[in-house]
């Protein structure tokens, strides 16, 4: 016959406590790792958006410069309607009009250039004053499009 002593049949909680501590630490570590991963992904998305937005703004500014160069060569350039410029796989839409702040003054121009890179759009607006083929940039600003 087998006999059990009373010390063998008693529950020893030390193993259970250790298992519970390991489980809690593992859960907390997993939550911290998941939070760090999501924060990192969010930062990557912000960086991507910022980079493409800056590239679109640079493109719009370059198209504005090109439009000013073409106006210097032909003062009527762009007054006939919207202009589309393509640069590699990117594009700009440019509108040249007489400056509405100076009605009747044919020597004042308003140029709005919008650069597009992928699905990112940025625009710039400039007011110009013409004196022959000399162009004076009166104002420049980034615009919401």
C-alpha positions, -999 to +999 in steps of 0.1 A: +000+000+000+012+035-008+010+061+017+012+099+012+026+122+037+008+153+044+036+175+031+033+160-005-004+166-008-003+203+001-005+229-027+026+249-032+018+283-047+054+293-055+054+278-089+020+294-097+032+328-086+063+325-108+041+315-138+017+344-131+047+369-129+061+356-162+027+359-179+022+395-167+057+406-177+052+390-211+018+407-217+032+441-207+063+436-229+040+427-259+019+458-253+050+481-252+064+465-283+031+469-302+029+506-292+064+512-303+057+496-336+026+517-342+044+549-332+072+540-356+048+534-385+031+567-378+064+585-379+073+569-412+039+580-427+045+616-415+079+616-430+067+602-463+039+628-464+062+657-455+088+646-481+063+644-510+046+677-499+080+694-500+088+679-534+054+691-547+061+726-534+095+727-550+080+715-582+054+743-581+081+769-574+101+756-603+071+758-626+065+794-614+102+803-623+098+787-657+066+806-663+083+839-653+111+831-678+086+825-706+067+857-697+101+876-700+104+862-736+067+867-745+047+891-722+014+875-734+025+839-724-002+820-705-030+845-709-048+823-733-056+796-707-043+770-683-009+755-690+002+720-681+039+712-677+052+677-673+085+670-656+094+633-656+064+616-641+053+648-622+032+677-635+023+713-629-008+732-637-002+769-642-028+798-645-016+832-657-041+861-655-041+898-653-039+908-616-074+913-603-061+937-577-051+961-605-080+961-630-071+975-664-034+973-658-020+949-684+015+951-669+004+932-637+001+894-636-011+869-612+004+834-616-008+803-597+012+772-601+002+738-586+027+710-584+016+674-583+037+645-572+019+612-568-013+622-549+003+653-533-005+688-544+011+721-534+006+755-549+023+789-551+009+822-561+029+852-573+021+888-583+043+903-610+049+937-624+061+939-660+081+967-675+091+956-710+109+923-705+119+932-669+098+913-644+095+924-608+082+899-583+058+918-561+046+890-538+050+852-535+030+829-512+021+793-508-016+787-514-041+761-503-054+741-532 
